[in-house]
Structures are given as C-alpha cells and as structure tokens.
C-alpha cells in the first residue's frame, strides 16, 4: 500500500508539471500563429484571464485530472499510514 502511495505521488507531481508545461506550450503556439506582428506583442494569458472553451480545455479539465491524482495519492497515503 505504501508503494502505491509513492507511485501516485510521483504521478501527481508529473501530472502537475505536464499541466503547467502544456498550458504554457499551447499558449505559446497560439501566440506563434497569431500573425507576423502579433507574435512579438503576444503574451501568455494567466489562467484566470481565459474564458469559454479555452478555460474548460486548458484549465478546468486538466485541473480536475491533477486534483484527482493528488486526492488519490493523499487518501491512499493516509490509508497506508493508518494500517501500521
């Protein structure tokens, strides 16, 4: 049970890093394809500055997956500690 907890913590950390990297990468791609003059003045929007589908697909859905990974890791970690 303790090994499963460690594996889930590692997966949660990787999922969090992948979420941040993916958000910045997709935002940078949007800036790159915004046009010849727009790419120089384009900045990555903060997550709270998004709306509509961008908010759902870039923040809420990946955030739910990351949150579920953290909750599973914490619950299984506590269960492993309580069994001792």
Contact map, one row per residue, 1 for C-alpha under 8 A:
111110000000000000000000000000000000000000000000000000000000000000000000000110110000
111111000000000000000000000000000000000000000000000000000000000000000000000110011000
111111100000000000000000000000000000000000000000000000000000000000000000000000000000
111111110000000000000000000000000000000000000000000000000000000000000000000100000000
111111111000000000000000000000000000000000000000000000000000000000000000110110010000
011111111100000000000000000000000000000000000000000000000000000000000000100010000000
001111111110000000000000000000000000000000000000000000000000000000000000000000000000
000111111111000000000000000000000000000000000000000000000000000000001101100000000000
000011111111100000000000000000000000000000000000000000000000000000001100110000000000
000001111111110000000000000000000000000000000000000000000000000000000000000000000000
000000111111111000000000000000000000000000000000000000000000000000001000000000000000
000000011111111100000000000000000000000000000000000000000000000001001100100000000000
000000001111111110000000000000000000000000000000000000000000000000000000000000000000
000000000111111111000000000000000000000000000000000000000000000000000000000000000000
000000000011111111100000000000000000000000000000000000000000000001001000000000000000
000000000001111111110000000000000000000000000000000000000000000001000000000000000000
000000000000111111111000000000000000000000000000000000000000000000000000000000000000
000000000000011111111100000000000000000000000000000000000000000000000000000000000000
000000000000001111111110000000000000000000000000000000000000011001000000000000000000
000000000000000111111111000000000000000000000000000000000000000000000000000000000000
000000000000000011111111100000000000000000000000000000000000000000000000000000000000
000000000000000001111111110000000000000000000000000000000000000000000000000000000000
000000000000000000111111111000000000000000000000000000000110000000000000000000000000
000000000000000000011111111100000000000000010000000000000000000000000000000000000000
000000000000000000001111111110000000000000000000000000000000000000000000000000000000
000000000000000000000111111111000000000000000000000000000000000000000000000000000000
000000000000000000000011111111100000000000011000000000000000000000000000000000000000
000000000000000000000001111111110000000000110000000000000000000000000000000000000000
000000000000000000000000111111111000000000000000000000000000000000000000000000000000
000000000000000000000000011111111100000000000000000000000000000000000000000000000000
000000000000000000000000001111111110011001110000000000000000000000000000000000000000
000000000000000000000000000111111110011000000000000000000000000000000000000000000000
000000000000000000000000000011111110001000000000000000000000000000000000000000000000
000000000000000000000000000001111111011000000000000000000000000000000000000000000000
000000000000000000000000000000111111111000000000000000000000000000000000000000000000
000000000000000000000000000000000111111100000000000000000000000000000000000000000000
000000000000000000000000000000000011111110000000000000000000000000000000000000000000
000000000000000000000000000000110111111111000000000000000000000000000000000000000000
000000000000000000000000000000111111111111000000000000000000000000000000000000000000
000000000000000000000000000000000001111111000000000000000000000000000000000000000000
000000000000000000000000000000000000111111100000000000000000000000000000000000000000
000000000000000000000000000000100000011111110000000000000000000000000000000000000000
000000000000000000000000000100100000000011111000000000000000000000000000000000000000
000000000000000000000001001100100000000001111100000000000000000000000000000000000000
000000000000000000000000001000000000000000111110110000000000000000000000000000000000
000000000000000000000000000000000000000000011111110000000000000000000000000000000000
000000000000000000000000000000000000000000001111110000100010000000000000000000000000
000000000000000000000000000000000000000000000111110000000000000000000000000000000000
000000000000000000000000000000000000000000001111111000000000000000000000000000000000
000000000000000000000000000000000000000000001111111101100000000000000000000000000000
000000000000000000000000000000000000000000000000111111110000000000000000000000000000
000000000000000000000000000000000000000000000000011111110000000000000000000000000000
000000000000000000000000000000000000000000000000001111111000000000000000000000000000
000000000000000000000000000000000000000000000000011111111110000000000000000000000000
000000000000000000000000000000000000000000000010011111111111000000000000000000000000
000000000000000000000000000000000000000000000000001111111111100000000000000000000000
000000000000000000000000000000000000000000000000000011111111110000000000000000000000
000000000000000000000010000000000000000000000000000001111111110000000000000000000000
000000000000000000000010000000000000000000000010000001111111111000000000000000000000
000000000000000000000000000000000000000000000000000000111111111100000000000000000000
000000000000000000000000000000000000000000000000000000011111111110000000000000000000
000000000000000000100000000000000000000000000000000000001111111111000000000000000000
000000000000000000100000000000000000000000000000000000000011111111100000000000000000
000000000000000000000000000000000000000000000000000000000001111111110000000000000000
000000000000000000000000000000000000000000000000000000000000111111111000000000000000
000000000001001100100000000000000000000000000000000000000000011111111100000000000000
000000000000000000000000000000000000000000000000000000000000001111111110000000000000
000000000000000000000000000000000000000000000000000000000000000111111111000000000000
000000011011001000000000000000000000000000000000000000000000000011111111100000000000
000000011001000000000000000000000000000000000000000000000000000001111111110000000000
000000000000000000000000000000000000000000000000000000000000000000111111111000000000
000000010000000000000000000000000000000000000000000000000000000000011111111100000000
000011011001000000000000000000000000000000000000000000000000000000001111111110000000
000010001000000000000000000000000000000000000000000000000000000000000111111111000000
000000000000000000000000000000000000000000000000000000000000000000000011111111100000
110110000000000000000000000000000000000000000000000000000000000000000001111111110000
110011000000000000000000000000000000000000000000000000000000000000000000111111111000
000000000000000000000000000000000000000000000000000000000000000000000000011111111100
100000000000000000000000000000000000000000000000000000000000000000000000001111111110
110010000000000000000000000000000000000000000000000000000000000000000000000111111111
010000000000000000000000000000000000000000000000000000000000000000000000000011111111
000000000000000000000000000000000000000000000000000000000000000000000000000001111111
000000000000000000000000000000000000000000000000000000000000000000000000000000111111
000000000000000000000000000000000000000000000000000000000000000000000000000000011111
